[in-house]
Amino acid sequence: MAAVLNRQDKQILELLQRDATLSVGDIAEQVGLSKSACWRRIHKMEEEGVIAERVTLLNPQKLNLPLTVYISIRTNQHNDHWAAQFGELVQGIAEILEVHRMSGDLDYLIKAVVTDMPGYDRLYKELIKADLFDVSSSFVMETMKQTTRLPLTYTGAV
């Protein structure tokens, strides 16, 4: 169920999405709350799972991971045992950033970062240990938009 957020909650979330290192005092000042009231709101949103985690975003280019690949997977294994094993496999591969179970012709869509084509080949060889039916990959040539900021216009307002 979606959280119902008031204007100040949304302002707090906007600020945290832009810079999670802001102090509670800085946030409180910008949204017009006391430090303790601001801290309580942040803590409540953490407890409710609205704030899932606070992270530092790294530049993959600076970490020798310049190649982003989207991997489409089809399998003929549609049982809980296979899905659990596949889940364990992908959890153990650091280059894999996202795994989504899909509807339609595709069973899974994976986003990964690799150093180069030999790096992708190593990743591919790890993935096919899962007894896959079909693997198809597309490599990112240019990223036109990338953000982790979610729009806050769809939350109910108090």
Buried (B, 14 or more C-beta within 10 A) or exposed (E): EEEEBEEBBBBBBBBBBEEEEBEBEBBBBBBEBEBEBBBEBBEEBEEEEBBEEEEEEEEBEEEEBBBBBBBBBBBEBEEEEBBEBBEEBBEEBEBBEEBEEEEEEBBBBBBBBBBEEEBBEBBBEBBEEBEBEEBEBEEBEEEEEEEEEEEBEEBEEE
